[in-house]
Amino acid sequence: MSSQTSEPFCPIYREAMQASPWKNSSSAHAGLLFDKFADAWWHDEEWTFAFDKGDRSKKDRDKADHEKEGHWLKSEFPVRFVASEKLLAEACSRQRALLRGVGGKVICLTNTDRFVTGMGREHPLENGFAWHHTLGVPYLPGSSLKGLLAAWLREEADDWDWNRHRWTPESNTARWFGTLGQAGKFILLDMLPTSPPKLDVDVMTPHYGPYYQNGDIPGDWHNPVPISFLTVAPGQSWQLGILPAGGVRSLDETTMNSLSDALLAAIEVCGAGAKTAVGYGRFENDTVAEERFRQQQEEQQKRADAARQLAAKEAEFQASMAGDSEPLQKLKKLQRDQNWTLSAGDTNMISALYEFADQHPQPPPDCLDWIRELVESIPSYKGVWNAPDATKGKQGKPKYGSQRVRELVKKLNPQMP
């Protein structure tokens, strides 16, 4: 033991340690850092040598261990907002899209006090923490939310048979949660933070450790040992979702509202996660965020509708060109892309047709028919196709004032001399 160094220990290659993403990035998977690379129990040479000689008591060693654990938590986690903002936003967006697609409901929340979950998980620092396995953020599983809702309804509703320990048959709650012969009607999705949450470190100080561990008499002479543990700081934004179960089951508006109201009451009054008895895990409904997401969904729906309409127009346009020659198809695309106004002052149209005439000395018949119809649809050019040099008045001025149009017709009309 005396040969140990003060350098942090990590059971991976040195190159991997040097490339550790959490050294310079807040987007690293904080759950992996917390669960796999917690090195706060590693003693330095001074303490280790003192313990070997017996100069320090177990009480002092335990205190030093907990001090190291608290220092590691404070140095690694509260300084960062965990998770990748982009990946988290995408995950929350997919969750909202799923709920919108199947007729579910999004509930937005803000934790008014610290929130912690997964403390019962094994961990070198004595208290674990629940991390989303892919996003690396604190979260609350949908199964925990459903258990919270069931516990709340058992106390607040009249549908629970305490003698038989089941929901009263044919009650609304029994239909919601299901029975032995019928599956439930709703599913609760995991509660996720909508933006990278800020973490915080809290401390609990058991005063009677020997009493809890060994059954000794609780007394004031016992040494209180502060124990640090990780929490989510107050004021973070979250979302969860209620959706109908699969198959033909669906939730009407009344049932959906009843479920969401009961869930909100449970999570506001009872709290969610661990240590709710001392005020942790209290949430309140964030109606401002819900309205913002509703507006975002409307905008997304408008964009989707516009995209579908554009695709339908494109398909209709392509179908209208079936059987046309390739030059005529190019002309029609030019007309659409340049948005020809079909007026005497449309220089884009005349220039495009003039360039087409230069490139196609002998255009296909369908092109000539289409150009003739197009030009003569302009009132001031009516009749120019057959008589581009026609005059008007006693002075014999050209009937069609645009010389470029007259030249265009002469180039395209094979009957012109």
Secondary structure, DSSP 8 states (H G I E B T S, - for coil): -TT--SS---SS-HHHHHT-GGGT-TTS-HHHHHHH---TT---HHHHHHHHHT-S-HHHHHHHHHHHHHHHHHHHSTTSB-S-HHHHHHHHHHHHHHHHHTT-EEEEEEESS-B---TTS--TTS----B-TTT-SB-B-HHHHHHHHHHHHHHHSS-EETTTTEE-TT-HHHHHH-BTTB--SEEE--BEESS--BEEEEEE--S-HHHHHH-----TTS----EEEEEE-TT-EEEEEEEE-STT----HHHHHHHHHHHHHHHHHT-SSS-GGGTTT-EEE-HHHHHHHHHHHHHHHHHHHHHHHHHHHHHHHHHHTTT--HHHHHHHHHHHHHT---STT-HHHHHHHHHHHHH-SS--HHHHHHHHHHHHTSGGGTTTTT-TT-EETTTTEESS--HHHHHHHHHH-TT--
